[in-house]
């Protein structure tokens, strides 16, 4: 049983935000998604070489219920003349499996 004043364990939820304008910033996303609840992190994914936005981002909301609200509020939302695609982020998959090389 929880004592008074002790909060429940929070389960963060990560969202995928696609079809972003190249000029959209992390601060803009954080401000936008804050309308749905507490934003833990907004991260625009950038090209390693050029540093330019790759057109998508991940936004981490503090709890699943706020992430669900954000999806319903911002999927198909127009931002900077782009129609956003917002969904729950899928777990990252391992790309390829290393096969040991055995010399005979």
PyMOL commands that set and color helices and strands:
alter all, ss='L'
color gray80, all
select helices_A, chain A and resi 26-33+64-74
alter helices_A, ss='H'
color red, helices_A
select strands_A, chain A and resi 13-18+39-46+53-61+78-79+82-83+85-88
alter strands_A, ss='S'
color yellow, strands_A
deselect
rebuild
show_as cartoon
